[in-house]
Amino acid sequence: MQQILDAILAGDTSPEDYAALELPASYRGATVRKDEVEMFEGVASRDKDPRKSLHIDEVDLPELGPGEAIVAVMASAINYNTVWTSIFEPVSTFGFLERYGRVSPLSKRHDLPYHVVGSDLAGVVLKTGLGVHSWKPGDEVVAHCLSVELESPDGHGDTMMDPEQRIWGFETNFGGLAELALVKSNQLMPKPDHLTWEEAASPGLVNSTAYRQLVSRNGAGMKQGDNVLIWGASGGLGGFATQYALNGGAVPVCVVSSDEKAEICRKMGAELIINRSEAGYAFWKDEHTQDQKEWRRFGGDIRALTGGEDVDIVFEHPGRETFGASVYAARKGGTIVTCASTSGYMHQYDNRYLWMNLKRIIGSHFANYRESWEANRLIAKGMIHPTLSRTYGLDDVGQAALDVHHNKHQGKVGVLCLAPEEGLGVRDEELRAKHLTQINAFRGV
């Protein structure tokens, strides 16, 4: 592994020299273990501790199949799916691996008593399988997390519709929180030259998700002048949604939970901000009853900021806690687009506000390769920026996941894998200098 790292740090290693490197038989990766899936039984979700369930284990290097690549992972990042995996909610991910293992003899590799997790990476291609023509050893890459088989016609209009669509590192094995990772070659994209390894690794999942959800015709199809309500506007998803709204000529209405998070939104260029903690919204009277007076108060606060206009689009991901208010707040003919339910999956809303006002609810899940490529291209051009706030080492991945689990983070939390320190991997210092303030907007908050 040291020879691989030395080749990367040298900065001038040729593709031929990379191809000649011997791959190790095993590598270090962040895992959960199948024999521990009941370790938190009877424990409340918030009290489940990823530091107890995430292990750094030495695992076997998987067989390289056709259309695949082995990547040396310099850095990765924490997403909420890693939190779910680590606390075994809402289900154990070993069920995903077992089902994938039944698809083909090759996919059987994924059905193991351990799960190497992680759905982001930035690193260097070391070896490619048969049929890979677009990537070669030595290419500096990032990876998006869509894994598809594409043997069904259903996925050929939009690969997210493939019946065998999975999220790499969550519903597949050999993910990015490790020294090496196994990916399909159609997950790879060029690493933005002006970013460090940890900065480049951090946007992947959330950037692509926000792009499809808000910008793509498969999502809300945002246009210039739209008012866009963004929950958690300084978070991993919301931080990119806020940038896309501003970049696309829309008007973000940012909902945050503290003055510090409001300041991050202002750093990004947003002006219309609601601090929900300060406002004290109580959308639920009790476990079963929502308070529509609070919906109306919330709608009034939005209109006070927008000059009397309701929002065209609601960027939803909290779920149960906010969904009723989101459906209410959208304008007549407006769109509520949802990609997650971090506060609960069972949503309740008053359907009168939906059907009588001709609103739409759109489900959005990650992004296809084209959408991911476009989102990464905007990062590479310096038009959209990483939201990295803090970086841990691989040995501290449990603490990194706990931060995200307890919402103690801003933006994204990065993890160094092979990279020995932060700040490495920049190839375009001139472009970086132009955008350094935006790149660091989430740092130190």
C-alpha positions in Angstrom: 0.0 0.0 0.0 2.9 2.3 0.7 4.2 1.9 -2.9 0.7 3.0 -4.1 0.7 6.0 -1.9 4.2 7.0 -2.9 3.2 6.8 -6.6 0.3 9.1 -6.0 2.2 11.6 -3.9 5.0 11.8 -6.5 2.6 13.5 -8.8 4.4 12.5 -12.0 3.9 8.7 -12.0 3.1 7.4 -15.6 0.1 5.3 -16.5 2.5 2.5 -17.2 4.1 2.7 -13.8 0.7 2.7 -12.2 -0.3 -0.3 -14.2 2.8 -2.1 -13.0 2.0 -1.6 -9.3 1.2 -4.8 -7.5 -2.2 -4.7 -5.8 -2.2 -5.9 -2.2 -4.2 -9.0 -1.2 -6.0 -7.0 1.5 -6.7 -3.4 2.6 -8.1 -1.4 5.5 -11.8 -0.5 5.4 -14.6 0.8 7.6 -17.0 -2.1 8.1 -20.1 -3.2 10.0 -20.3 -6.9 10.9 -23.2 -9.2 10.3 -22.9 -10.9 13.7 -23.5 -7.5 15.3 -26.8 -6.4 13.7 -28.7 -6.8 16.9 -26.2 -5.0 19.1 -28.5 -1.9 19.5 -31.7 -3.8 20.1 -33.9 -1.9 22.5 -31.8 1.2 22.2 -33.4 4.5 21.1 -32.2 5.6 17.6 -30.4 8.7 18.9 -28.5 6.7 21.5 -27.1 4.2 19.0 -23.4 4.9 18.7 -21.6 4.4 15.3 -18.3 4.3 17.2 -19.4 0.9 18.5 -20.5 -0.6 15.2 -18.1 0.8 12.7 -14.8 -1.1 12.7 -11.6 -0.6 10.7 -10.8 -4.1 9.5 -8.3 -5.6 7.1 -10.5 -7.1 4.3 -9.7 -9.1 1.2 -9.3 -7.3 -2.1 -12.3 -8.4 -4.2 -12.0 -9.9 -7.7 -12.1 -7.3 -10.4 -14.9 -8.0 -12.9 -15.6 -6.7 -16.4 -16.5 -3.0 -16.6 -15.1 -2.4 -13.1 -12.1 -0.5 -11.6 -10.1 -0.7 -8.4 -9.4 2.8 -7.1 -6.9 3.9 -4.5 -9.1 6.0 -2.2 -7.3 9.2 -1.0 -10.4 10.6 0.8 -14.1 9.9 1.3 -17.0 11.4 3.2 -19.8 10.6 5.6 -23.4 10.5 4.2 -26.5 9.8 6.2 -26.7 6.3 4.6 -23.5 5.4 6.4 -25.2 6.5 9.7 -28.2 4.3 8.8 -25.9 1.4 8.0 -24.0 1.8 11.3 -27.1 1.8 13.5 -28.8 -0.9 11.4 -31.8 1.3 10.6 -34.4 1.2 9.1 -33.1 -2.3 8.2 -29.8 -4.1 8.2 -27.9 -3.5 4.9 -26.9 -7.2 4.9 -30.3 -7.9 3.4 -29.2 -5.7 0.4 -26.0 -7.6 0.1 -27.7 -11.0 0.2 -30.2 -10.0 -2.5 -27.4 -8.6 -4.7 -25.5 -11.8 -4.2 -28.3 -13.8 -5.8 -28.2 -11.7 -9.0 -25.2 -13.3 -10.7 -22.1 -15.4 -9.9 -20.0 -12.1 -10.0 -22.3 -10.2 -7.7 -22.0 -13.1 -5.1 -18.7 -11.3 -4.1 -20.8 -8.7 -2.3 -22.6 -11.1 0.0 -20.1 -11.3 2.9 -20.3 -11.3 6.7 -18.9 -7.8 6.7 -19.9 -4.7 4.8 -17.3 -2.1 3.6 -19.3 1.1 3.7 -19.1 4.6 2.1 -20.7 6.2 -0.9 -18.1 8.9 -1.8 -14.5 8.8 -2.9 -11.7 10.8 -4.6 -8.7 8.8 -5.6 -6.6 7.3 -8.4 -7.5 4.4 -10.7 -5.1 1.5 -10.2 -6.6 -1.2 -12.4 -9.5 -1.7 -14.8 -11.4 -4.7 -15.9 -12.2 -6.1 -19.3 -14.2 -3.7 -21.5 -13.1 -0.5 -19.8 -11.8 1.9 -22.4 -12.4 5.4 -21.0 -10.3 5.1 -17.9 -6.7 4.0 -17.3 -4.4 3.5 -14.3 -3.3 6.8 -12.9 -6.5 8.8 -13.7 -7.5 11.0 -10.8 -11.2 10.5 -10.3 -14.2 10.9 -8.1 -17.0 8.4 -8.0 -20.8 8.8 -7.9 -22.7 6.1 -6.1 -25.2 4.8 -8.7 -24.6 1.1 -9.4 -26.7 -0.4 -12.2 -26.7 -3.6 -14.2 -28.7 -2.2 -17.2 -29.8 -5.6 -18.5 -33.4 -4.5 -18.3 -34.9 -2.0 -20.9 -36.4 0.0 -18.0 -33.1 1.7 -17.2 -32.2 2.9 -20.6 -34.3 6.0 -20.5 -33.2 7.0 -17.0 -30.7 4.6 -15.3 -32.3 5.4 -12.0 -35.2 3.3 -13.3 -33.1 0.2 -13.7 -34.7 -2.6 -11.6 -31.2 -3.5 -10.4 -30.3 0.1 -9.4 -28.4 0.3 -6.1 -26.4 2.8 -4.1 -22.8 1.8 -4.0 -21.4 1.4 -0.5 -24.9 1.2 1.0 -26.6 -1.5 -1.1 -23.4 -2.9 -2.4 -20.1 -3.9 -0.7 -16.6 -2.5 -1.2 -17.5 1.2 -0.6 -15.4 4.3 -0.4 -14.5 4.5 3.4 -11.5 2.4 2.8 -8.0 2.4 1.3 -9.2 0.8 -1.9 -12.6 0.6 -3.5 -14.3 -1.5 -6.2 -16.6 0.6 -8.5 -18.2 0.2 -11.9 -16.3 2.2 -14.5 -19.5 4.2 -15.3 -19.4 5.6 -11.7 -16.1 7.4 -12.5 -15.8 11.1 -13.2 -12.8 13.4 -13.4 -11.5 14.8 -10.1 -11.8 18.7 -10.1 -8.2 19.9 -10.4 -8.5 22.8 -8.1 -9.7 20.8 -5.1 -7.9 18.8 -2.5 -8.6 15.1 -2.2 -11.0 15.6 0.8 -12.8 18.6 -0.9 -13.2 16.6 -4.1 -14.6 13.6 -2.2 -17.2 15.5 -0.3 -19.7 16.6 -2.9 -20.5 13.3 -4.7 -23.7 11.9 -3.3 -25.3 15.1 -2.0 -24.3 17.3 -5.0 -25.7 14.8 -7.5 -28.8 14.3 -5.4 -29.5 18.0 -5.1 -28.9 18.5 -8.9 -31.5 15.9 -9.9 -33.9 17.0 -7.2 -33.9 20.7 -8.0 -32.5 21.3 -11.5 -33.1 18.2 -13.6 -36.2 17.6 -15.6 -36.5 14.4 -13.6 -36.9 16.6 -10.5 -38.4 20.0 -10.0 -37.0 21.6 -13.2 -36.2 24.8 -11.4 -36.2 27.9 -13.6 -35.0 31.5 -13.2 -37.0 33.6 -10.7 -38.5 30.6 -8.9 -38.8 30.9 -5.1 -37.4 27.8 -3.6 -37.9 26.8 0.0 -34.9 24.8 1.2 -35.0 22.9 4.5 -31.7 22.5 6.2 -30.2 25.0 3.8 -26.7 24.9 5.3 -26.6 21.1 5.5 -25.1 18.5 3.3 -28.0 18.5 0.8 -29.3 22.0 1.5 -25.9 23.6 1.0 -25.9 22.4 -2.6 -29.6 23.2 -3.1 -28.9 26.8 -2.0 -26.0 27.1 -4.4 -28.0 25.7 -7.3 -30.9 28.1 -6.6 -28.5 31.0 -6.6 -26.5 29.8 -9.6 -29.7 29.2 -11.6 -31.3 32.5 -11.1 -33.8 31.4 -8.5 -34.5 32.8 -5.0 -33.7 30.5 -2.1 -35.7 30.8 1.1 -33.4 29.1 3.5 -34.7 27.4 6.6 -32.0 26.8 9.2 -31.8 26.0 13.0 -29.2 28.5 14.3 -27.6 31.9 13.7 -24.4 30.1 12.7 -26.2 28.2 10.0 -27.9 31.4 8.8 -24.4 33.0 8.5 -23.3 30.1 6.2 -26.3 30.8 3.9 -25.3 34.4 3.8 -21.8 33.5 2.9 -23.2 31.5 -0.1 -25.1 34.6 -1.1 -28.6 33.9 0.2 -30.6 36.7 1.7 -34.0 35.2 2.6 -33.5 33.2 5.8 -35.8 31.7 8.4 -34.3 30.5 11.7 -36.8 27.9 12.7 -35.4 27.6 16.3 -35.9 31.4 16.8 -39.4 31.2 15.2 -40.3 28.2 17.4 -42.5 26.4 14.9 -44.5 23.6 16.4 -46.0 21.8 13.4 -47.2 18.9 15.6 -49.6 19.4 18.6 -48.9 15.8 19.6 -47.7 12.5 18.0 -50.8 12.2 15.9 -52.1 15.8 15.3 -50.5 18.6 13.2 -51.2 22.3 13.9 -52.4 24.0 10.8 -52.2 27.4 12.5 -48.4 26.8 12.6 -48.5 26.0 8.9 -50.2 29.3 8.2 -47.8 31.2 10.4 -44.9 29.6 8.5 -46.5 30.5 5.2 -46.9 34.1 6.4 -43.2 34.3 7.4 -42.2 33.1 3.9 -44.4 35.7 2.2 -43.0 38.4 4.4 -39.6 37.6 3.0 -40.6 37.2 -0.7 -42.8 40.3 -1.0 -46.0 38.4 -0.7 -45.2 35.4 -2.9 -45.5 31.7 -2.1 -42.7 29.3 -3.0 -42.7 27.6 -6.4 -40.6 24.6 -5.2 -40.1 23.0 -1.8 -36.8 21.1 -1.4 -37.9 18.4 1.0 -35.8 15.9 3.0 -36.7 16.1 6.7 -39.9 14.1 6.1 -42.5 13.6 8.8 -41.7 16.6 10.9 -42.1 19.1 8.0 -44.0 17.5 5.2 -47.4 18.8 6.1 -46.1 22.3 6.3 -44.2 21.9 3.0 -47.3 20.8 1.1 -49.2 23.8 2.5 -46.4 26.3 1.8 -46.0 25.5 -1.9 -47.9 27.9 -4.2 -50.9 26.9 -6.3 -49.4 24.6 -9.0 -46.2 24.4 -7.1 -43.9 21.4 -6.6 -42.8 19.5 -3.5 -39.8 17.3 -4.3 -38.5 14.9 -1.7 -35.4 12.7 -1.5 -35.3 11.6 2.1 -37.1 11.4 5.4 -34.6 12.0 8.2 -37.2 12.8 10.8 -39.5 9.8 9.9 -40.9 8.1 6.8 -44.6 8.2 7.5 -45.7 11.5 6.1 -49.0 13.2 6.8 -50.4 16.2 5.0 -53.8 17.7 4.2 -54.7 16.5 0.7 -57.0 19.4 0.1 -54.0 21.7 -0.2 -52.6 19.3 -2.8 -55.5 18.4 -5.0 -57.5 21.6 -4.9 -54.4 23.7 -5.6 -53.0 21.5 -8.3 -49.7 20.9 -6.6 -47.3 18.0 -7.3 -45.2 15.8 -5.1 -42.2 14.3 -6.8 -40.0 11.6 -5.4 -36.3 12.0 -6.3 -33.5 9.5 -5.5 -29.8 10.2 -6.1 -29.1 10.8 -9.8 -28.2 9.1 -13.1 -24.7 9.2 -14.6 -25.5 12.1 -16.8 -26.9 14.2 -14.0 -24.0 13.3 -11.8 -21.6 14.2 -14.5 -23.2 17.6 -15.0 -23.2 18.2 -11.3 -19.5 17.3 -11.1 -18.7 19.5 -14.1 -20.1 22.5 -12.3 -17.8 21.7 -9.4 -14.9 21.4 -11.8 -15.7 24.8 -13.4 -15.9 26.6 -10.0 -19.6 27.3 -10.4 -20.6 25.1 -7.5 -18.4 24.6 -4.4 -17.8 21.9 -1.8 -19.4 22.2 1.6 -16.7 20.5 3.6 -16.6 21.7 7.2 -14.3 19.1 8.9 -12.2 16.1 8.1 -11.3 13.0 10.2 -8.9 10.2 9.7 -10.1 6.7 8.7 -9.4 5.5 12.2 -12.0 8.0 13.5 -14.7 7.2 11.1 -17.1 6.2 14.0 -16.8 9.7 15.5 -17.3 11.3 12.1 -20.5 9.2 11.6 -21.7 10.2 15.2 -21.3 13.9 14.3 -23.6 13.4 11.4 -26.0 11.2 13.4 -26.4 13.9 16.0 -26.4 16.8 13.5 -23.3 18.4 15.1 -21.8 19.1 11.7 -22.3 21.7 9.0 -22.2 20.7 5.3 -20.2 17.6 4.8 -17.8 15.7 7.0 -14.8 14.3 5.2 -12.6 11.3 5.9 -8.9 10.9 4.9 -8.3 7.3 3.7 -4.9 7.0 2.1 -4.1 10.7 2.1 -1.7 11.3 5.0 -2.9 14.8 5.6 -5.3 17.5 4.4 -4.5 19.9 1.6 -3.0 17.5 -0.9 -4.1 16.8 -4.5 -4.5 20.4 -5.9 -3.5 20.6 -9.6 -4.9 24.0 -10.6 -3.8 26.6 -8.0 -4.9 29.5 -10.2 -8.6 28.4 -10.3 -8.4 27.5 -6.6 -7.2 31.0 -5.7 -10.3 32.5 -7.5 -12.7 30.5 -5.4 -10.9 30.0 -2.1 -13.4 32.0 0.0 -16.4 29.9 -1.4 -14.5 26.6 -1.0 -13.9 27.4 2.7 -17.3 28.8 3.4 -18.3 25.9 5.7 -14.9 25.6 7.4 -14.6 26.4 11.1 -18.3 26.8 11.7 
